[in-house]
Amino acid sequence: MSPTVFTGKTCVVTGAGSGIGRALAENLAGRGARLALSDIDGSNLAETARRCESIGAHVSTALLDVSDRDAVSRYAEEVVAEFGIVHQVYNNAGIAYFGSVLESDFADMERVLAVDYWGVVHGTKAFLPHLVASGDGHVVNISSLFGLLSLGGQSAYNSAKFAVRGFTEALRQEMITERLPVRVTCVHPGGIRTAVARNATTARGIDAAAVAEIFDRRLAFHSPEMAARAIVTGVRRRRARVVIGWEAKGLDMFQRVTGAGYQRVLAVTNPFAAAADRNRK
């Protein structure tokens, strides 16, 4: 349990303006890390930076759309120019969307994949050479419980988060095979109380506020701080996978035991599907 896992290390956190990203930044700041924080929301990002600086951390901030490959590549070079080295990257930025395959527009589905999947790929690719050069790198990619099982109305989100899982697990194998000094962790949070659900977009005819209310009231069991602690513990213990929340662990086990059978159970118990049906009437 060496303090040098975080002390003095340069840690990059995307989506740091709120939720898990903010909690991660504060947790890392408390452990003596130097922080490169980014978000698409400048005011929220500034508040995160203020909190981390009050703890005593060296913080840099940048407005960043992780779906913009060139912007992420430039950002990586800017971070290295400022800090000289990068040790850990937390690809956390993400958005949510609810809508069936039949009702969803291509543009909505593409946007989810652009941020939630390609944002992770962009961040990983841009920083990976610098992580290798550090001699002590770590990539942490945030997937979801919905990267372990699927739920109706979440096809775009499921696609992105399953893709993050596949990408991250393949990357870990490559680092092992090539004997490169970069550890890799894939994170699968369950119901975390963040603004992601409240900021989610939906297919036409579905009340976004109602969907967010269902998430907050029935599914948001855990605080972002709890999630951050679990992630940091996983990094410290060099875990390949971190599943966060009793419900995430239980549903993961359920789908392992039942195989495809879990799909029929969730099809008739999906609270979001019920909300969508009410809004269509």
C-alpha positions in Angstrom: 0.0 0.0 0.0 2.6 2.5 -1.1 1.6 6.1 -1.0 3.6 6.6 -4.2 0.8 5.0 -6.1 -0.8 8.5 -6.1 1.5 10.9 -4.3 3.2 13.2 -6.8 1.7 11.3 -9.8 0.1 13.2 -12.7 -3.5 12.0 -13.0 -5.8 13.0 -15.9 -9.5 12.9 -15.3 -12.1 13.6 -18.0 -15.6 14.6 -17.1 -14.3 16.1 -13.9 -17.0 18.7 -13.6 -19.4 16.6 -11.6 -20.4 13.2 -10.4 -17.8 10.4 -10.3 -15.3 12.7 -12.1 -15.4 15.3 -9.5 -15.3 12.8 -6.7 -12.3 11.1 -8.3 -10.5 14.4 -8.6 -11.1 15.3 -4.9 -10.0 11.8 -3.8 -6.8 11.9 -5.8 -6.1 15.4 -4.6 -6.3 14.2 -1.1 -3.7 11.5 -1.9 -1.2 14.0 -3.2 -1.7 13.6 -6.9 -1.2 16.4 -9.5 -4.3 16.8 -11.5 -5.1 17.5 -15.2 -8.9 18.0 -15.2 -11.2 18.5 -18.2 -14.9 18.8 -18.8 -17.2 20.3 -21.4 -18.9 22.4 -18.7 -16.6 25.2 -17.7 -18.4 26.4 -14.6 -18.6 23.0 -13.0 -15.0 22.3 -13.9 -13.9 25.5 -12.2 -15.7 24.4 -9.0 -14.0 21.0 -9.0 -10.6 22.7 -9.5 -11.4 25.1 -6.6 -12.2 22.2 -4.3 -9.0 20.3 -5.3 -6.8 23.3 -4.9 -8.2 23.9 -1.4 -6.9 20.5 -0.6 -3.5 21.6 -1.8 -3.4 19.9 -5.2 -1.6 21.3 -8.3 -4.5 21.5 -10.8 -4.8 22.4 -14.5 -8.1 22.6 -16.3 -9.3 22.5 -19.9 -12.6 22.6 -21.7 -12.7 19.4 -23.7 -15.1 17.6 -25.9 -13.8 14.0 -25.7 -15.6 13.1 -28.9 -13.2 15.5 -30.8 -10.2 13.3 -31.6 -7.9 16.2 -32.6 -8.8 18.2 -29.5 -8.0 15.3 -27.2 -4.7 14.7 -29.0 -3.8 18.4 -28.5 -4.9 18.2 -24.9 -2.5 15.3 -24.2 0.4 17.3 -25.6 -0.6 20.3 -23.5 -0.8 18.2 -20.3 2.7 16.7 -21.0 4.1 20.2 -21.7 2.8 21.4 -18.3 3.5 18.4 -16.1 6.3 16.8 -18.0 4.9 13.3 -17.4 1.6 11.5 -17.1 1.0 8.4 -14.9 -2.7 7.8 -14.7 -5.6 8.5 -17.1 -9.2 8.2 -15.9 -11.5 8.2 -19.0 -14.7 9.1 -17.2 -16.6 11.5 -19.4 -19.9 10.2 -20.6 -23.6 11.0 -21.5 -26.8 9.0 -21.2 -29.7 8.5 -23.6 -33.0 6.6 -23.4 -34.9 5.3 -26.4 -35.8 2.1 -28.2 -34.0 1.1 -31.4 -37.2 1.6 -33.3 -37.8 5.2 -32.0 -34.2 6.5 -31.8 -32.6 8.7 -34.4 -29.2 7.8 -35.8 -27.8 11.1 -34.7 -28.8 10.4 -31.0 -27.2 7.0 -31.1 -24.1 8.2 -32.8 -23.7 11.0 -30.2 -23.7 8.4 -27.4 -21.1 6.3 -29.1 -19.0 9.4 -30.0 -18.7 10.4 -26.3 -19.0 7.2 -24.3 -17.0 4.9 -26.6 -14.8 7.1 -28.9 -14.1 9.5 -26.0 -12.5 6.6 -24.1 -10.6 5.5 -27.2 -9.4 9.0 -27.9 -8.2 9.5 -24.3 -6.5 6.1 -24.2 -4.7 6.5 -27.6 -3.6 10.1 -26.9 -2.1 9.4 -23.6 -0.9 5.8 -23.9 2.6 6.6 -25.3 3.1 9.0 -22.4 1.9 6.4 -19.9 4.4 3.9 -21.3 7.2 6.6 -21.1 6.4 7.2 -17.5 7.4 3.6 -16.6 4.5 3.4 -14.2 1.3 4.0 -16.2 -2.3 3.2 -15.5 -5.4 3.5 -17.8 -8.8 3.5 -16.0 -11.8 3.3 -18.4 -15.3 3.8 -17.0 -17.8 1.4 -18.5 -21.0 0.6 -16.6 -23.2 -2.2 -15.2 -24.6 -1.8 -18.7 -21.3 -3.0 -20.1 -22.0 -6.4 -18.3 -25.7 -6.8 -19.2 -28.2 -5.0 -21.5 -31.5 -3.3 -20.8 -34.2 -2.3 -23.2 -34.2 1.4 -24.0 -30.5 1.6 -23.5 -29.3 0.0 -26.7 -27.0 3.0 -27.7 -25.6 3.2 -24.1 -25.2 -0.5 -23.9 -23.4 -0.6 -27.2 -20.9 2.1 -26.0 -20.3 0.6 -22.6 -19.9 -3.0 -24.0 -17.4 -1.6 -26.5 -15.5 0.2 -23.7 -15.3 -3.1 -21.9 -14.0 -5.0 -25.0 -11.5 -2.3 -25.9 -10.2 -2.1 -22.3 -9.8 -5.8 -21.8 -8.0 -6.2 -25.1 -5.7 -3.3 -24.2 -4.8 -4.9 -20.9 -3.8 -8.1 -22.7 -1.7 -6.1 -25.1 0.1 -4.4 -22.2 0.8 -7.8 -20.6 1.9 -9.5 -23.9 4.2 -6.6 -24.9 5.5 -6.3 -21.3 4.8 -2.6 -21.2 4.6 -0.7 -17.9 1.0 0.2 -18.1 -1.8 -1.4 -15.9 -5.3 -1.3 -17.2 -8.6 -1.3 -15.2 -12.2 -1.4 -16.5 -14.8 0.1 -14.1 -18.5 -1.0 -14.0 -20.5 1.3 -11.8 -24.1 0.5 -10.8 -26.6 3.1 -9.6 -24.5 6.2 -8.8 -26.2 9.5 -7.8 -24.8 11.7 -10.6 -26.2 14.3 -13.0 -25.8 11.9 -15.9 -29.4 10.6 -15.7 -30.8 14.1 -15.1 -29.0 15.4 -18.2 -29.8 12.5 -20.4 -31.6 13.0 -23.7 -34.4 10.7 -24.9 -36.2 9.7 -28.0 -39.1 11.8 -29.2 -42.3 11.4 -27.1 -40.4 10.2 -23.9 -40.4 12.5 -20.9 -36.7 12.9 -20.0 -37.6 14.3 -16.5 -39.7 11.2 -15.7 -36.9 8.8 -16.8 -34.4 10.8 -14.6 -36.8 10.7 -11.7 -37.1 6.9 -11.9 -33.4 6.6 -11.9 -32.9 8.9 -9.0 -35.7 7.4 -6.9 -35.3 3.7 -7.7 -31.8 3.0 -8.9 -29.3 5.7 -7.6 -28.2 3.8 -4.5 -24.6 5.1 -4.1 -22.8 8.4 -3.8 -20.1 9.5 -6.3 -17.7 9.5 -3.4 -18.3 5.8 -2.7 -17.6 5.1 -6.4 -14.4 7.1 -6.4 -13.2 5.2 -3.3 -13.9 1.9 -5.0 -12.1 3.0 -8.2 -9.0 4.3 -6.3 -8.9 1.1 -4.3 -9.0 -0.9 -7.5 -6.1 1.2 -9.0 -4.1 0.7 -5.8 -4.7 -3.0 -5.9 -4.0 -3.2 -9.6 -7.4 -4.8 -10.4 -8.4 -5.5 -13.9 -12.1 -5.0 -13.2 -13.9 -3.0 -10.6 -17.7 -3.5 -10.2 -19.3 -0.9 -8.0 -22.4 -1.5 -5.9 -24.2 -4.4 -4.5 -26.9 -4.3 -7.2 -24.2 -4.3 -10.0 -22.5 -7.3 -8.4 -25.8 -9.1 -7.9 -27.0 -8.4 -11.5 -23.6 -9.4 -12.9 -23.8 -12.7 -11.1 -27.5 -13.1 -12.2 -26.6 -12.8 -15.9 -23.7 -15.2 -15.5 -25.9 -17.8 -13.9 -29.0 -17.4 -16.2 -27.2 -16.7 -19.5 -29.6 -15.3 -22.0 -32.4 -15.9 -19.5 -31.8 -12.6 -17.8 -33.1 -10.7 -20.8 -36.6 -12.0 -20.4 -36.6 -11.1 -16.7 -35.4 -7.6 -17.3 -37.8 -7.1 -20.3 -40.8 -7.4 -17.9 -39.2 -5.6 -14.9 -37.6 -2.6 -16.7 -38.9 0.5 -15.0 -37.8 2.8 -17.8 -39.8 0.8 -20.3 -42.9 1.3 -18.1 -42.2 5.1 -18.1 -41.9 5.1 -21.8 -45.2 3.3 -22.3 -47.0 5.8 -20.0 -45.6 8.7 -22.0 -46.8 7.3 -25.3 -50.4 7.1 -24.1 
